[in-house]
Amino acid sequence: MSSINVDQEKCNQDGICAAECPARIIRMDSKEDYPSPTSDFEDVCLKCGHCVTVCPAGALSLDWLAAEDCKPINPELAVTPEQAEQFLCGRRSIRTFKEKTVPQNTLEKLLEVACSAPSAKNQQPWHWIVVQEPAEVGRLAAMVIDWMRGIIRDDRETAESMGLIRVVASWDEGYERICRGAPHLIVAHADKEWGFGAEDCTLALSLLDLYATSIGLGACWGGYFYRAVNAYPPLFEALGVPSDHRAFGAIMVGYPKYKYKAIPVRNRPRVTWK
Ligand SMILES: Cc1cc2nc3c(=O)[nH]c(=O)nc-3n(C[C@H](O)[C@H](O)[C@H](O)COP(=O)(O)O)c2cc1C
């Protein structure tokens, strides 16, 4: 049975674990009490680990998570607001890559960081397909073009509204606008019945994108690619997405060929202040 374990020698009875528990399943009825689980703890716990990692005394553990297993936050690594602003606003979608592959352990690290993203009910529903071989990325991109040619043939109006005619024309001229010639492609997929698959996978891919920038990689969302995955069964199968899943995002990854010198201007926030 899952529960919380409190080391009464260490616990300073500050109630922080109870206050921070998102499911309100840690009780501390008075300042003299020690934290204890509610009767529905096991059913309701999100397994977010907040209670363990917020305790300043390291007094709390869960059956599946000890305080010592959690990586400490090093204050010396905190970023300044100026660093954060430049880093976040300086990230760019990269569309020209060096002809160099990324080591597998670096791709693994990207995924590890991506998996720290927030997810509804802490479901962490994402699964990953990493296309490691540049030639395979090219083969899959060609399948997206096949899908686009089908739409152009059968439904020209939709093809025009989706901008497919120009993309296919570029392809025919030798310019690859699907995966942009990137050496690798990462696809996030999740159970199609999970109601927050799109949000959860998008957030994970967004962290991946940002972390990629921090380690000198470049990334770009493959919007055409994952739309095609879900709409074109031959591509869905070629990629190996499970039949009860849906692709919720794809991102190209590689070493950027060029470096940006400045941050482009974006729209001002459209806000209604109430
Ligand atoms: C959902 C989504 C789908 C996208 N699809 C593509 C795509 O298929 N090909 C591409 O080159 N860029 C794609 N992009 C990148 C956008 O064009 C890019 O984010 C935008 O132009 C702003 O540039 P920045 O990311 O450098 O700020 C996509 C971005 C998002 C968020």
py3Dmol code that shows the C-alpha trace and the ligand (Angstrom):
import py3Dmol

protein = """\
ATOM      1  CA  MET A   1       0.000   0.000   0.000  1.00  0.00           C
ATOM      2  CA  SER A   2       1.328   3.422  -0.990  1.00  0.00           C
ATOM      3  CA  SER A   3       1.720   5.939   1.823  1.00  0.00           C
ATOM      4  CA  ILE A   4       3.919   8.688   3.212  1.00  0.00           C
ATOM      5  CA  ASN A   5       6.695   7.927   5.653  1.00  0.00           C
ATOM      6  CA  VAL A   6       7.618  10.698   8.067  1.00  0.00           C
ATOM      7  CA  ASP A   7      10.872  10.690  10.018  1.00  0.00           C
ATOM      8  CA  GLN A   8       9.663  12.293  13.253  1.00  0.00           C
ATOM      9  CA  GLU A   9      13.233  13.041  14.316  1.00  0.00           C
ATOM     10  CA  LYS A  10      13.685  15.278  11.271  1.00  0.00           C
ATOM     11  CA  CYS A  11      10.149  16.627  10.756  1.00  0.00           C
ATOM     12  CA  ASN A  12       9.735  20.204  12.036  1.00  0.00           C
ATOM     13  CA  GLN A  13       5.941  20.065  11.731  1.00  0.00           C
ATOM     14  CA  ASP A  14       5.814  23.142   9.472  1.00  0.00           C
ATOM     15  CA  GLY A  15       2.914  21.708   7.416  1.00  0.00           C
ATOM     16  CA  ILE A  16       4.543  22.673   4.095  1.00  0.00           C
ATOM     17  CA  CYS A  17       4.028  19.186   2.628  1.00  0.00           C
ATOM     18  CA  ALA A  18       0.282  19.348   3.423  1.00  0.00           C
ATOM     19  CA  ALA A  19      -0.014  22.890   2.035  1.00  0.00           C
ATOM     20  CA  GLU A  20       1.775  22.001  -1.209  1.00  0.00           C
ATOM     21  CA  CYS A  21       0.084  18.658  -1.889  1.00  0.00           C
ATOM     22  CA  PRO A  22      -1.974  19.317  -5.047  1.00  0.00           C
ATOM     23  CA  ALA A  23      -4.505  16.605  -4.166  1.00  0.00           C
ATOM     24  CA  ARG A  24      -4.906  17.680  -0.502  1.00  0.00           C
ATOM     25  CA  ILE A  25      -4.266  14.149   0.726  1.00  0.00           C
ATOM     26  CA  ILE A  26      -1.737  14.975   3.446  1.00  0.00           C
ATOM     27  CA  ARG A  27      -3.316  16.011   6.734  1.00  0.00           C
ATOM     28  CA  MET A  28      -1.888  18.008   9.584  1.00  0.00           C
ATOM     29  CA  ASP A  29      -4.745  18.924  11.818  1.00  0.00           C
ATOM     30  CA  SER A  30      -2.702  20.843  14.390  1.00  0.00           C
ATOM     31  CA  LYS A  31       0.803  22.176  14.825  1.00  0.00           C
ATOM     32  CA  GLU A  32       1.520  19.357  17.265  1.00  0.00           C
ATOM     33  CA  ASP A  33       0.652  16.698  14.671  1.00  0.00           C
ATOM     34  CA  TYR A  34       2.900  15.023  12.172  1.00  0.00           C
ATOM     35  CA  PRO A  35       1.776  14.819   8.544  1.00  0.00           C
ATOM     36  CA  SER A  36      -0.362  11.784   7.787  1.00  0.00           C
ATOM     37  CA  PRO A  37      -2.116  10.467   4.673  1.00  0.00           C
ATOM     38  CA  THR A  38      -5.873  10.727   4.196  1.00  0.00           C
ATOM     39  CA  SER A  39      -7.769   7.450   3.774  1.00  0.00           C
ATOM     40  CA  ASP A  40      -7.961   7.908  -0.015  1.00  0.00           C
ATOM     41  CA  PHE A  41      -4.253   8.764  -0.351  1.00  0.00           C
ATOM     42  CA  GLU A  42      -3.384   5.733  -2.418  1.00  0.00           C
ATOM     43  CA  ASP A  43      -6.201   6.259  -4.922  1.00  0.00           C
ATOM     44  CA  VAL A  44      -5.734   9.970  -5.351  1.00  0.00           C
ATOM     45  CA  CYS A  45      -1.947  10.541  -5.131  1.00  0.00           C
ATOM     46  CA  LEU A  46      -0.614  12.023  -8.407  1.00  0.00           C
ATOM     47  CA  LYS A  47       2.883  10.730  -7.688  1.00  0.00           C
ATOM     48  CA  CYS A  48       4.212  14.239  -8.329  1.00  0.00           C
ATOM     49  CA  GLY A  49       6.814  13.990  -5.548  1.00  0.00           C
ATOM     50  CA  HIS A  50       6.150  17.541  -4.365  1.00  0.00           C
ATOM     51  CA  CYS A  51       5.786  16.563  -0.712  1.00  0.00           C
ATOM     52  CA  VAL A  52       9.212  14.892  -0.708  1.00  0.00           C
ATOM     53  CA  THR A  53      11.041  17.645  -2.555  1.00  0.00           C
ATOM     54  CA  VAL A  54       9.472  20.642  -0.805  1.00  0.00           C
ATOM     55  CA  CYS A  55      10.251  19.415   2.746  1.00  0.00           C
ATOM     56  CA  PRO A  56      13.136  21.602   3.993  1.00  0.00           C
ATOM     57  CA  ALA A  57      14.136  18.939   6.530  1.00  0.00           C
ATOM     58  CA  GLY A  58      14.163  15.977   4.135  1.00  0.00           C
ATOM     59  CA  ALA A  59      11.855  14.269   6.608  1.00  0.00           C
ATOM     60  CA  LEU A  60       9.340  12.791   4.211  1.00  0.00           C
ATOM     61  CA  SER A  61       9.513   9.921   1.793  1.00  0.00           C
ATOM     62  CA  LEU A  62       7.073   7.887  -0.248  1.00  0.00           C
ATOM     63  CA  ASP A  63       7.284   4.144  -0.744  1.00  0.00           C
ATOM     64  CA  TRP A  64       8.521   4.779  -4.282  1.00  0.00           C
ATOM     65  CA  LEU A  65      10.527   7.961  -3.671  1.00  0.00           C
ATOM     66  CA  ALA A  66      13.210   8.732  -1.061  1.00  0.00           C
ATOM     67  CA  ALA A  67      14.463  12.280  -0.492  1.00  0.00           C
ATOM     68  CA  GLU A  68      18.008  11.117  -1.312  1.00  0.00           C
ATOM     69  CA  ASP A  69      16.850   9.955  -4.762  1.00  0.00           C
ATOM     70  CA  CYS A  70      15.851  13.493  -5.763  1.00  0.00           C
ATOM     71  CA  LYS A  71      18.502  15.708  -7.348  1.00  0.00           C
ATOM     72  CA  PRO A  72      19.067  18.777  -5.146  1.00  0.00           C
ATOM     73  CA  ILE A  73      18.471  22.221  -6.647  1.00  0.00           C
ATOM     74  CA  ASN A  74      21.825  24.042  -6.723  1.00  0.00           C
ATOM     75  CA  PRO A  75      21.208  27.782  -6.037  1.00  0.00           C
ATOM     76  CA  GLU A  76      24.470  28.598  -7.816  1.00  0.00           C
ATOM     77  CA  LEU A  77      22.920  27.359 -11.065  1.00  0.00           C
ATOM     78  CA  ALA A  78      19.925  29.714 -10.848  1.00  0.00           C
ATOM     79  CA  VAL A  79      19.612  31.919 -13.936  1.00  0.00           C
ATOM     80  CA  THR A  80      19.234  35.666 -13.687  1.00  0.00           C
ATOM     81  CA  PRO A  81      16.155  37.321 -15.234  1.00  0.00           C
ATOM     82  CA  GLU A  82      18.410  38.805 -17.938  1.00  0.00           C
ATOM     83  CA  GLN A  83      19.828  35.374 -18.778  1.00  0.00           C
ATOM     84  CA  ALA A  84      16.359  33.830 -18.823  1.00  0.00           C
ATOM     85  CA  GLU A  85      14.954  36.540 -21.069  1.00  0.00           C
ATOM     86  CA  GLN A  86      17.787  36.322 -23.587  1.00  0.00           C
ATOM     87  CA  PHE A  87      17.683  32.535 -23.555  1.00  0.00           C
ATOM     88  CA  LEU A  88      13.905  32.239 -23.974  1.00  0.00           C
ATOM     89  CA  CYS A  89      13.531  35.046 -26.522  1.00  0.00           C
ATOM     90  CA  GLY A  90      16.741  34.075 -28.338  1.00  0.00           C
ATOM     91  CA  ARG A  91      15.588  30.533 -29.116  1.00  0.00           C
ATOM     92  CA  ARG A  92      14.864  30.146 -32.824  1.00  0.00           C
ATOM     93  CA  SER A  93      13.377  27.550 -35.111  1.00  0.00           C
ATOM     94  CA  ILE A  94      16.389  26.172 -36.961  1.00  0.00           C
ATOM     95  CA  ARG A  95      15.974  25.110 -40.561  1.00  0.00           C
ATOM     96  CA  THR A  96      19.503  24.699 -41.868  1.00  0.00           C
ATOM     97  CA  PHE A  97      21.569  21.966 -40.300  1.00  0.00           C
ATOM     98  CA  LYS A  98      25.161  20.784 -40.475  1.00  0.00           C
ATOM     99  CA  GLU A  99      25.739  17.363 -41.983  1.00  0.00           C
ATOM    100  CA  LYS A 100      26.587  15.914 -38.597  1.00  0.00           C
ATOM    101  CA  THR A 101      24.625  13.496 -36.460  1.00  0.00           C
ATOM    102  CA  VAL A 102      23.902  13.956 -32.754  1.00  0.00           C
ATOM    103  CA  PRO A 103      25.206  11.226 -30.403  1.00  0.00           C
ATOM    104  CA  GLN A 104      22.507   8.970 -28.998  1.00  0.00           C
ATOM    105  CA  ASN A 105      23.323   9.881 -25.394  1.00  0.00           C
ATOM    106  CA  THR A 106      22.715  13.555 -26.233  1.00  0.00           C
ATOM    107  CA  LEU A 107      19.347  12.701 -27.783  1.00  0.00           C
ATOM    108  CA  GLU A 108      18.564  10.677 -24.649  1.00  0.00           C
ATOM    109  CA  LYS A 109      19.402  13.694 -22.490  1.00  0.00           C
ATOM    110  CA  LEU A 110      16.994  15.823 -24.532  1.00  0.00           C
ATOM    111  CA  LEU A 111      14.228  13.348 -23.817  1.00  0.00           C
ATOM    112  CA  GLU A 112      15.057  13.166 -20.118  1.00  0.00           C
ATOM    113  CA  VAL A 113      14.708  16.926 -19.830  1.00  0.00           C
ATOM    114  CA  ALA A 114      11.522  16.893 -21.930  1.00  0.00           C
ATOM    115  CA  CYS A 115      10.012  14.424 -19.474  1.00  0.00           C
ATOM    116  CA  SER A 116      10.237  17.072 -16.705  1.00  0.00           C
ATOM    117  CA  ALA A 117       7.449  19.037 -18.385  1.00  0.00           C
ATOM    118  CA  PRO A 118       4.180  19.660 -16.578  1.00  0.00           C
ATOM    119  CA  SER A 119       1.409  17.256 -17.547  1.00  0.00           C
ATOM    120  CA  ALA A 120      -2.243  17.113 -16.609  1.00  0.00           C
ATOM    121  CA  LYS A 121      -2.625  15.001 -13.440  1.00  0.00           C
ATOM    122  CA  ASN A 122       1.099  14.302 -13.757  1.00  0.00           C
ATOM    123  CA  GLN A 123       0.184  11.584 -16.246  1.00  0.00           C
ATOM    124  CA  GLN A 124       3.417  12.044 -18.242  1.00  0.00           C
ATOM    125  CA  PRO A 125       1.574  10.408 -21.144  1.00  0.00           C
ATOM    126  CA  TRP A 126       4.260  11.016 -23.783  1.00  0.00           C
ATOM    127  CA  HIS A 127       5.998   8.284 -25.715  1.00  0.00           C
ATOM    128  CA  TRP A 128       8.823   9.001 -28.132  1.00  0.00           C
ATOM    129  CA  ILE A 129       9.932   7.814 -31.507  1.00  0.00           C
ATOM    130  CA  VAL A 130      13.417   8.980 -32.383  1.00  0.00           C
ATOM    131  CA  VAL A 131      14.358   8.681 -36.028  1.00  0.00           C
ATOM    132  CA  GLN A 132      18.123   8.519 -35.742  1.00  0.00           C
ATOM    133  CA  GLU A 133      19.158   7.797 -39.322  1.00  0.00           C
ATOM    134  CA  PRO A 134      19.228  10.899 -41.561  1.00  0.00           C
ATOM    135  CA  ALA A 135      18.315   8.747 -44.583  1.00  0.00           C
ATOM    136  CA  GLU A 136      15.230   7.485 -42.762  1.00  0.00           C
ATOM    137  CA  VAL A 137      14.201  11.064 -41.928  1.00  0.00           C
ATOM    138  CA  GLY A 138      14.438  11.771 -45.662  1.00  0.00           C
ATOM    139  CA  ARG A 139      12.391   8.684 -46.538  1.00  0.00           C
ATOM    140  CA  LEU A 140       9.636   9.689 -44.098  1.00  0.00           C
ATOM    141  CA  ALA A 141       9.664  13.268 -45.417  1.00  0.00           C
ATOM    142  CA  ALA A 142       9.109  11.837 -48.912  1.00  0.00           C
ATOM    143  CA  MET A 143       6.035  10.019 -47.572  1.00  0.00           C
ATOM    144  CA  VAL A 144       4.660  13.345 -46.317  1.00  0.00           C
ATOM    145  CA  ILE A 145       5.066  14.671 -49.868  1.00  0.00           C
ATOM    146  CA  ASP A 146       3.123  11.629 -51.159  1.00  0.00           C
ATOM    147  CA  TRP A 147       0.332  12.523 -48.714  1.00  0.00           C
ATOM    148  CA  MET A 148       0.391  16.134 -49.889  1.00  0.00           C
ATOM    149  CA  ARG A 149       0.256  15.124 -53.545  1.00  0.00           C
ATOM    150  CA  GLY A 150      -2.877  13.085 -52.748  1.00  0.00           C
ATOM    151  CA  ILE A 151      -4.577  16.121 -51.192  1.00  0.00           C
ATOM    152  CA  ILE A 152      -3.549  18.348 -54.117  1.00  0.00           C
ATOM    153  CA  ARG A 153      -5.070  15.776 -56.492  1.00  0.00           C
ATOM    154  CA  ASP A 154      -8.300  15.178 -54.540  1.00  0.00           C
ATOM    155  CA  ASP A 155      -9.046  18.464 -52.786  1.00  0.00           C
ATOM    156  CA  ARG A 156      -7.224  21.398 -54.340  1.00  0.00           C
ATOM    157  CA  GLU A 157      -9.010  23.970 -52.174  1.00  0.00           C
ATOM    158  CA  THR A 158      -7.787  22.353 -48.947  1.00  0.00           C
ATOM    159  CA  ALA A 159      -4.328  21.898 -50.440  1.00  0.00           C
ATOM    160  CA  GLU A 160      -4.208  25.600 -51.266  1.00  0.00           C
ATOM    161  CA  SER A 161      -5.432  26.670 -47.845  1.00  0.00           C
ATOM    162  CA  MET A 162      -2.765  24.464 -46.210  1.00  0.00           C
ATOM    163  CA  GLY A 163      -0.010  25.853 -48.429  1.00  0.00           C
ATOM    164  CA  LEU A 164       0.777  22.382 -49.791  1.00  0.00           C
ATOM    165  CA  ILE A 165       1.188  23.377 -53.409  1.00  0.00           C
ATOM    166  CA  ARG A 166       4.208  25.536 -52.666  1.00  0.00           C
ATOM    167  CA  VAL A 167       5.728  22.901 -50.378  1.00  0.00           C
ATOM    168  CA  VAL A 168       5.442  20.213 -53.047  1.00  0.00           C
ATOM    169  CA  ALA A 169       6.736  22.589 -55.720  1.00  0.00           C
ATOM    170  CA  SER A 170       9.775  23.275 -53.504  1.00  0.00           C
ATOM    171  CA  TRP A 171      10.304  19.524 -53.108  1.00  0.00           C
ATOM    172  CA  ASP A 172      10.223  19.085 -56.872  1.00  0.00           C
ATOM    173  CA  GLU A 173      12.881  21.796 -57.125  1.00  0.00           C
ATOM    174  CA  GLY A 174      15.048  19.876 -54.630  1.00  0.00           C
ATOM    175  CA  TYR A 175      14.249  21.868 -51.502  1.00  0.00           C
ATOM    176  CA  GLU A 176      13.069  19.799 -48.530  1.00  0.00           C
ATOM    177  CA  ARG A 177      10.597  21.814 -46.457  1.00  0.00           C
ATOM    178  CA  ILE A 178       9.137  18.915 -44.441  1.00  0.00           C
ATOM    179  CA  CYS A 179      12.025  17.965 -42.166  1.00  0.00           C
ATOM    180  CA  ARG A 180      14.357  20.672 -43.472  1.00  0.00           C
ATOM    181  CA  GLY A 181      17.174  18.214 -44.080  1.00  0.00           C
ATOM    182  CA  ALA A 182      17.598  17.684 -40.320  1.00  0.00           C
ATOM    183  CA  PRO A 183      19.543  14.573 -39.355  1.00  0.00           C
ATOM    184  CA  HIS A 184      17.046  13.518 -36.670  1.00  0.00           C
ATOM    185  CA  LEU A 185      13.360  13.672 -35.993  1.00  0.00           C
ATOM    186  CA  ILE A 186      11.634  13.177 -32.651  1.00  0.00           C
ATOM    187  CA  VAL A 187       7.923  12.396 -32.534  1.00  0.00           C
ATOM    188  CA  ALA A 188       5.826  12.597 -29.358  1.00  0.00           C
ATOM    189  CA  HIS A 189       2.779  10.348 -29.236  1.00  0.00           C
ATOM    190  CA  ALA A 190       0.256   9.431 -26.586  1.00  0.00           C
ATOM    191  CA  ASP A 191      -2.909   7.430 -26.047  1.00  0.00           C
ATOM    192  CA  LYS A 192      -5.538   9.048 -28.247  1.00  0.00           C
ATOM    193  CA  GLU A 193      -8.142   8.705 -25.473  1.00  0.00           C
ATOM    194  CA  TRP A 194      -6.143  10.864 -23.040  1.00  0.00           C
ATOM    195  CA  GLY A 195      -7.784  14.267 -23.128  1.00  0.00           C
ATOM    196  CA  PHE A 196      -4.646  16.330 -22.601  1.00  0.00           C
ATOM    197  CA  GLY A 197      -2.306  14.517 -25.008  1.00  0.00           C
ATOM    198  CA  ALA A 198      -1.859  17.603 -27.189  1.00  0.00           C
ATOM    199  CA  GLU A 199      -1.030  19.929 -24.319  1.00  0.00           C
ATOM    200  CA  ASP A 200       1.218  17.470 -22.482  1.00  0.00           C
ATOM    201  CA  CYS A 201       3.233  16.475 -25.550  1.00  0.00           C
ATOM    202  CA  THR A 202       3.528  20.089 -26.706  1.00  0.00           C
ATOM    203  CA  LEU A 203       4.903  21.175 -23.355  1.00  0.00           C
ATOM    204  CA  ALA A 204       7.417  18.308 -23.313  1.00  0.00           C
ATOM    205  CA  LEU A 205       8.558  19.149 -26.848  1.00  0.00           C
ATOM    206  CA  SER A 206       8.849  22.773 -25.869  1.00  0.00           C
ATOM    207  CA  LEU A 207      11.269  21.911 -23.049  1.00  0.00           C
ATOM    208  CA  LEU A 208      13.166  19.690 -25.463  1.00  0.00           C
ATOM    209  CA  ASP A 209      13.429  22.593 -27.924  1.00  0.00           C
ATOM    210  CA  LEU A 210      14.730  24.945 -25.232  1.00  0.00           C
ATOM    211  CA  TYR A 211      17.190  22.475 -23.789  1.00  0.00           C
ATOM    212  CA  ALA A 212      18.443  21.662 -27.294  1.00  0.00           C
ATOM    213  CA  THR A 213      19.304  25.344 -27.713  1.00  0.00           C
ATOM    214  CA  SER A 214      21.206  25.358 -24.419  1.00  0.00           C
ATOM    215  CA  ILE A 215      23.518  22.560 -25.566  1.00  0.00           C
ATOM    216  CA  GLY A 216      24.259  24.009 -28.997  1.00  0.00           C
ATOM    217  CA  LEU A 217      21.666  22.045 -30.939  1.00  0.00           C
ATOM    218  CA  GLY A 218      18.937  23.479 -33.108  1.00  0.00           C
ATOM    219  CA  ALA A 219      15.354  22.300 -33.396  1.00  0.00           C
ATOM    220  CA  CYS A 220      12.256  23.096 -35.402  1.00  0.00           C
ATOM    221  CA  TRP A 221       8.666  21.961 -35.067  1.00  0.00           C
ATOM    222  CA  GLY A 222       7.554  19.630 -37.846  1.00  0.00           C
ATOM    223  CA  GLY A 223       3.940  20.706 -38.144  1.00  0.00           C
ATOM    224  CA  TYR A 224       3.445  19.247 -41.599  1.00  0.00           C
ATOM    225  CA  PHE A 225       5.092  16.048 -40.474  1.00  0.00           C
ATOM    226  CA  TYR A 226       2.878  15.154 -37.523  1.00  0.00           C
ATOM    227  CA  ARG A 227      -0.293  16.273 -39.280  1.00  0.00           C
ATOM    228  CA  ALA A 228       0.609  13.800 -42.000  1.00  0.00           C
ATOM    229  CA  VAL A 229       1.377  11.055 -39.468  1.00  0.00           C
ATOM    230  CA  ASN A 230      -2.169  11.154 -38.127  1.00  0.00           C
ATOM    231  CA  ALA A 231      -3.819  11.601 -41.517  1.00  0.00           C
ATOM    232  CA  TYR A 232      -1.834   9.198 -43.699  1.00  0.00           C
ATOM    233  CA  PRO A 233      -1.919   5.529 -42.571  1.00  0.00           C
ATOM    234  CA  PRO A 234       1.193   4.456 -44.567  1.00  0.00           C
ATOM    235  CA  LEU A 235       3.257   7.044 -42.673  1.00  0.00           C
ATOM    236  CA  PHE A 236       1.627   6.186 -39.329  1.00  0.00           C
ATOM    237  CA  GLU A 237       2.647   2.562 -39.892  1.00  0.00           C
ATOM    238  CA  ALA A 238       6.101   3.322 -41.253  1.00  0.00           C
ATOM    239  CA  LEU A 239       6.820   5.348 -38.133  1.00  0.00           C
ATOM    240  CA  GLY A 240       5.500   2.589 -35.869  1.00  0.00           C
ATOM    241  CA  VAL A 241       2.987   4.600 -33.838  1.00  0.00           C
ATOM    242  CA  PRO A 242       0.781   2.193 -31.826  1.00  0.00           C
ATOM    243  CA  SER A 243      -2.730   1.994 -33.279  1.00  0.00           C
ATOM    244  CA  ASP A 244      -4.366   3.359 -30.102  1.00  0.00           C
ATOM    245  CA  HIS A 245      -2.032   6.366 -30.050  1.00  0.00           C
ATOM    246  CA  ARG A 246      -1.908   9.656 -31.898  1.00  0.00           C
ATOM    247  CA  ALA A 247       1.107  11.789 -32.783  1.00  0.00           C
ATOM    248  CA  PHE A 248       0.895  15.080 -30.908  1.00  0.00           C
ATOM    249  CA  GLY A 249       4.049  16.730 -32.132  1.00  0.00           C
ATOM    250  CA  ALA A 250       7.276  16.268 -34.029  1.00  0.00           C
ATOM    251  CA  ILE A 251      10.497  18.174 -33.882  1.00  0.00           C
ATOM    252  CA  MET A 252      13.572  18.129 -36.080  1.00  0.00           C
ATOM    253  CA  VAL A 253      16.941  18.192 -34.319  1.00  0.00           C
ATOM    254  CA  GLY A 254      20.521  18.713 -35.426  1.00  0.00           C
ATOM    255  CA  TYR A 255      23.466  21.100 -35.262  1.00  0.00           C
ATOM    256  CA  PRO A 256      22.568  24.550 -36.586  1.00  0.00           C
ATOM    257  CA  LYS A 257      24.587  25.704 -39.570  1.00  0.00           C
ATOM    258  CA  TYR A 258      24.101  29.412 -38.850  1.00  0.00           C
ATOM    259  CA  LYS A 259      24.048  31.531 -35.723  1.00  0.00           C
ATOM    260  CA  TYR A 260      21.452  34.235 -35.038  1.00  0.00           C
ATOM    261  CA  LYS A 261      22.852  37.615 -34.050  1.00  0.00           C
ATOM    262  CA  ALA A 262      19.668  39.289 -32.816  1.00  0.00           C
ATOM    263  CA  ILE A 263      16.134  38.584 -31.637  1.00  0.00           C
ATOM    264  CA  PRO A 264      13.328  39.265 -34.123  1.00  0.00           C
ATOM    265  CA  VAL A 265      10.439  41.486 -33.057  1.00  0.00           C
ATOM    266  CA  ARG A 266       7.220  39.734 -32.070  1.00  0.00           C
ATOM    267  CA  ASN A 267       3.693  41.108 -31.581  1.00  0.00           C
ATOM    268  CA  ARG A 268       3.105  42.911 -28.328  1.00  0.00           C
ATOM    269  CA  PRO A 269       0.892  40.922 -25.895  1.00  0.00           C
ATOM    270  CA  ARG A 270      -2.788  41.291 -26.785  1.00  0.00           C
ATOM    271  CA  VAL A 271      -4.164  41.672 -23.286  1.00  0.00           C
ATOM    272  CA  THR A 272      -7.422  42.569 -21.710  1.00  0.00           C
ATOM    273  CA  TRP A 273      -6.656  43.866 -18.248  1.00  0.00           C
ATOM    274  CA  LYS A 274      -9.652  43.444 -15.951  1.00  0.00           C
TER     275      LYS A 274
END
"""
ligand_1 = """\
31
LIG
C 2.745 23.813 -34.053
C 3.879 24.335 -34.888
C 4.102 23.783 -36.133
C 5.184 24.207 -36.913
N 5.454 23.593 -38.090
C 6.538 23.949 -38.796
C 6.885 23.238 -40.003
O 6.233 22.283 -40.421
N 7.993 23.626 -40.680
C 8.774 24.673 -40.265
O 9.755 24.991 -40.907
N 8.467 25.368 -39.119
C 7.387 25.016 -38.386
N 7.098 25.686 -37.211
C 7.967 26.768 -36.742
C 7.305 28.146 -36.861
O 7.225 28.516 -38.222
C 8.135 29.145 -36.038
O 7.999 28.811 -34.685
C 7.707 30.585 -36.245
O 7.952 31.000 -37.558
C 8.444 31.542 -35.284
O 9.857 31.413 -35.416
P 10.752 31.105 -34.120
O 10.331 29.743 -33.615
O 12.168 31.122 -34.581
O 10.449 32.164 -33.126
C 6.021 25.261 -36.440
C 5.784 25.805 -35.168
C 4.745 25.348 -34.406
C 4.540 25.919 -33.025
"""
view = py3Dmol.view(width=600, height=400)
view.addModel(protein, "pdb")
view.setStyle({"model": 0}, {"cartoon": {"style": "trace"}})
view.addModel(ligand_1, "xyz")
view.setStyle({"model": 1}, {"stick": {}})
view.zoomTo()
view.show()
